C-alpha cells in the first residue's frame, strides 16, 4: 500500500435513490411507502426506493412485472425537468465547498477536497458530514459520500455506507477496507470478469489489489491494470471538472406496446428527434451522423445510419433525416416496440465551419428553436412539441395545455 495517508483526497458524492427521492421531496405523504418511478413511456422501472428494491423490484424491470410482484407500490411517471432542478441545486451546494467538481451524472459527482481541511477547519469526515447535512437541509434529498485517495476507492467507499452515510478511507486504511469488499464491488468488474477472477483465486477486492501486476494485465488488459493501480492508492483517473463534449447523444424509449402501424412509430420517433434537438441546442452542440434504431417484437435491434455532408442542430433537418432512415428500416407488418435516434460526430456549435454552398437553414431557424427552448424551460417541456408527436400524446393522460408546434416531416 502507499506510505502517505493523504497524497490526494477525492470525494464521490452519490444521491440516494435520486428520482424516487425527488418524488418524495414534493410528495411527503408517500414516505414509508415503496415508490417506483417509470420511464418516459411508462414501460419500465427507472428508479425505486430501498423498500421497493428489497421487495425484488429492479431497475429496468417491466412495469407489468413490477406491479405483479409489488401491487401496493406507488408507480409515478418520471418528471425529468423537476429532477434536473433538484440536481442543479445539489451541484451548486457542492461547488460552495470546493471549486473542483465533476458532474459524473445527474445525481453523481466527484470532487477534489485536497487542501481544504485547513480552509474549512474540518477533517475529511467532518467535511463529508457538512456536505451531506447541507444537501439534505437545502435540497431536501440525502447523499452518500466516500472520500479516499483515488476515484475508484472513493466510489467504493460511498457504496459501502448507503444510504445517507459517509466512509473515509485513508491511504493507511486501504488494506482493511478492501478486505471487506468483494471483487464484484469494484467499479467496472461485472459478472463475467468476476467469474474469470474467481477461477484464478481472486475473490475479494484485497485479493485483486495484491495480485501480481502481470496476472491482472493478462486477465483484464490495460483497463483492469488501471483499476489495480487505483486500488493500490495510485491516482490514475483525474477529476474532469471542465465539461467535455459527449461522444454521442441518444433519445430512445419503449413505445409501451407492440405495433405495426407506421404512423405510431413515426410519431414516437418525431418526439425523440424533437427531444434530441432541444438537448443539443441546450448544450450548444451540432452533429453530423444520425442513427435510427428500432427494437422489434422479437427484441432484435435494427439500425439505419445517415452521415450528413455537414453538421447540423436544425430540428427540421434531424426530423427529415430520421424520417428517411425510418422509411428504409420499416417493412410491412414489422412489429416494433421501441425506437430512438442517436447523434454522433458531435462538435461545438460555435466552432462549426460553414461550407461555401452550405444550406443557411440552420442560421435562419436558430432564433425559433431558441425561443422554443426558452418557453419549454420556463413553462415545462410539454408546452410545445411537433404536431406529429401528438399521436403519441393522445395515448397518455390529458394535460391542461398542449400546443402543437409544427408539422415536421
N, C-alpha and C positions, 0 to 999 in steps of 0.2 A: 504494500500500500504506500501512499505518499507520506513524506515526513511532516509536512506542514498541515495544520488543522484547517486553515482557510486560505489557500492560494487563490481562490475565487469564491464568489458567493452568488449562486444563481437560484432564483425562486421560480417555482412552477405554480401558477395560480389557476385553479380549475373550479368553475361554478358547479355546484351540486344539482344534478337533475335540472339543468338550466331552463329548458322550455316549460317543464312542469312547475318549477319554482316560480317562473314568471306568471303562470296562470294562478297559482296560489296567492301570489302577491296582490292581484286585483280581485281574487275571489276567496277571501279568507274563510268563508263558510265551508270551503271544501277541505280545509286542513283536517287531517286524520282519516281522510278517505283516499283509497287508491285512485290516482288520476293518470290517464293516458292521453297524450297529445297525438293527433292524427296528422298524416301527410296532407299536402295541398289538395289532393283529390279524395281525402278521407279513406284511402285504400289500405294503409298500413300504419303501424305504430312508429313514431319518430322519437318519442321520449316518454318516460314514465317515472312515477315516484318510486321510492325504495320499497314501499309495501306492495306495489304492483309488481315490481321485479321479483320480490320474494315469493309472489304467487305464481311465478312462471312466465310472466309477460316479458318478451324480449323485443329489443329494437328491431324493426323490420318485419315483425310478425303481422300477418294479415289481420284486418280488423275483425272479420268473422271468426277467426280462430281465437283472438283475444277475448271477444265477447262470450264465446263458448266456455273459455277457461275461467274468465272472471266477469260474470254478467253484472255484478254490483259495482264495478268500477265506473268512474265518470269519464266519458270519452269526449274530448274537446277538439274542435278543428284548430289547426295551427294559425297563429297570428304573427307572422314573421316581422311585420313592421313594429309591433309592440316589443318583441324580443330584441330587435335592433336598438330600440330606445334604451332598454334596460342595459344592454351590452355597452352602449356608448357611455352611460353613466358609470358603469363598473370600471371601464378603462380610464375614464377621466380621474377617478379616485386613485387608480394605480399610478398614474403619472404624477400625482401630487407627492407620492412617496419616493419615486425615482424617475428621472427623465428617460432612462433606457428601458423601454418596454416593447416587447414584440407581441403583436396580436396574432397568435397562432391560429385561432379560430374565433367564432363569435362569442365563445364562453371560456376561452383558454388563453393563457398568456405566459410568457417567460419574462423575467425582469432581473436586471443586474443590481444586486444590493451591496456589492463590494465597496467598502469605504464609507458606507452610510451609518455604521454603528455610532461613530463619534458625532456625526451630524444630528442624528435623532436621539442620541444618548440612550440607546436601546441595544440589547443583543439581538441576534437574528431571531431568536424565539420571540422576543418582545416585539420586533418589527412585524413578524408574521401575524402575531395576535392583534397588533394595532391595525394592520390591513384588513384582517378578517372582520374585526369589530366595526371598522368604518364602512366597509361594503355592506355589512348586514344592517347597519343603522341608516345609511343614506340611500342605498339601492334596494334594500328590502329582501335580498337573497343571501344565501350562505355560500362560501367558497372554502375549498380545502387548499392548503399551501404546503409545499415541500421546499426546503432550502438545502442545497448541497453544493459541491464543488464542480459539478458538471450538469449539463441539461438532462441527461438520461437518469442520473441519480436523483435529481430534483423531481422529475416526473414520477419516478418510482416512489419517492418519499410522500408526495401528495396523494398518490393512490393508496398508500399504506394506512392512511388515517382519515378515511372518509366516513360520514360527511362532517363538514364544519370542524375540521381538525387541522393541526399543524404538526409537521415532522421535520426535525432538524438533524441533518447527517453531516457531521464534520469529516474532514479527511481522516482523523483518527478513529472515527466510528464506522467507517465503510464496511469493514470486515464483519462486525457484529450485525450490522443492518442486512447485509446480503445473505447471511446465513439463514435469516428468517424469510427469505423471498425465494420462490420457485423460479426456475428458468423461464417459465411461461409468463412471469410478471415483468420480464424485460421488454420494454417497448421495441417492436419490430420482430419479436420472436413469436411466430404463430404456431398453429398446431403441427404443421409438417416439420418445421425446424425443431420444435420441441421433441417430436418423436425421433428425429435424427440425432439430436444431442443425447437423448436418453440411451441410445444404442452405444454411445461411447462413454457412458458412465457420468454424464454431466446432468445432474438433476436440480441443483439449486443455483441461484444466481452467484453464490460464492464459488461453487464448483466452476462455473463459467469464467469467473474472474481469475481463478488460479490455474486454469487450463493452459497448456503451452500455446504460445502465440502461433506456432506453425500449425497446430491442430485446428485452431479456430479459423485460420486462413483457409485451410483445406476444406473444412466443413461449410463455412458460411461466406467465404470470399472477403473482399475489401469492406463491405458493409458490416459484416459480423466482426471484423477486426476493429473497426471504429467503435462499435459498441463495447468490445472488450477493453479498449483503451479508456472509454468513458467510465466504465465500471471500476477501473483501476485509478480513478481520480484525475485522469488527463482530460483537459478541456479541448475536445475535438470540434464540437459544434458551437459556433458563436451565436450570440443573440443578434438577430437581424431586425433592428428597430426602424430601419428605413423601409417603407413599403416597396415590395417588389411587384413587377408585372406578373400576373398569373400566366402560367403556361397554357391554360385553357379555361374556358367558362362554359358551363353546361346548364341547361334548364330542361329537365325531364321529369315526367311523373306518370303514374298509372292513370288510365282512363277511368278506372273504377268499374269497368265491365269489359267484356269481350264484344267487339263489334266488327262487322264487315262493311259498315256504312262509311264511305269515303268522306262524306260531309262532316261526320262526327270527328274523324281522325284529323281532317284539315282544321277544324275548329280548335281542337286541343293544340295542334302544332302552331296555329296562329297565336294562341295565348302564350305559348312558350317563347316564340320569336319576339313577341312584344316585351315579355319579362326580360329576355336576354338583352334586347336593345336598350331598355331603360337602365339595366345594371351596367352595361358598357358605357352609357352616357354618364352615369353617376361616377364611374371610376376613371373617366377620361381616356378610354382606350378604343381602338378600332381593330378589326381582324380581317384576314384575307381568306382563310379557309373555314368552311362551314360543313358540318356533317350532320345529316338527319338520321335518327335512329328509330327503328320500330321494334317492339318486342311482341312477338306473335303469340297466339294462343297456345302454341307448343312450347313457349318460353325460349324459342330460338330468337336471336337478335340479328337483324339485317341492317345494313348501313349503306348510305349513298353520300359520297363526299364531293364537294364542289370547291375548287380553288379559283377565286376571282382574279382578274387582271390587276386589281388594286385593292388596298384595304378600304374598309367601309364601316361605318357605325349607323348608316341610314336604315331605319326600320323598313322602309319600302323595299330596299334592296335585299335585306335579310329575308323578308317575307317572300319576295319573288323567287329568290334563290332556293329557299326551303320548299316552296310550292313545286318548283320544277324537279327538285330532288325527290320529293314525295311522289310525284307523278311517275317517276321511273321505278320507285320501290313498290308501290301498291299494285297488287294484282287482283283481278276479280275473285270475290269470295274469300279473300285473305282475312283471317281473324286477327285482330290487333287488340292488345290490352295495355300497351304503354307506348309513348312516343316522346321524342325530345330533339333538341338541337344543341350541338357543341361547336363553339368557336375556338379556333387555334390560329397560330401565326399572328399573335397579338402584338400590337405596337402602341406606344402613347399617341393619342390623337394630336397632340401638339407638335410632334416630330414628323408627322405624315408629309411625305413629299408628293406634291401634286404633279402628275404627268402632264405633258403639253396638251394632249387631247382628252384629258380626263373629264368624266361627267361631273358637272358642277352641282348635281342634285343634293349632295351631302351638305354643302355650304348653304344652299338655299333653304333646306329643310331644318337645319340645326336650330334656329330660333323656335320653331314649332315644337320640336322634341324637348327643348329646354323648358318651354312653358308647360308642356305635359308633365315632365318630371317634377317641376315645382308644384303643380297642382296635386299630383299624387302624393308627394311628400307632405304637403300641408293638410290635405283632406282625406288621405288614405288611398291605398293603391287601387281599390275597386272603382274609384270615381270616374276614371277614363280608361277605355280599352278598345281594341279593334272591334268593329261590328261583327266580323265573322266569329269571334270567340263568344258572342252572346249565345250561340247554340249550346255551348258548354254551360253557361250561366243558368240557362233555363232548367237544367237538371239539379241545380243547387238551391238551397233555401233562399227565398227572396230577400233582398236588402232594400233599404229605403230609397236610395238613389242609385241609378246605373245609367250613365250616359255613353252611348256608343261614340267612339272617336272617328273612325273612318273605315272604309271598306278597303282592305289591303289584300292584294292578290298574291 
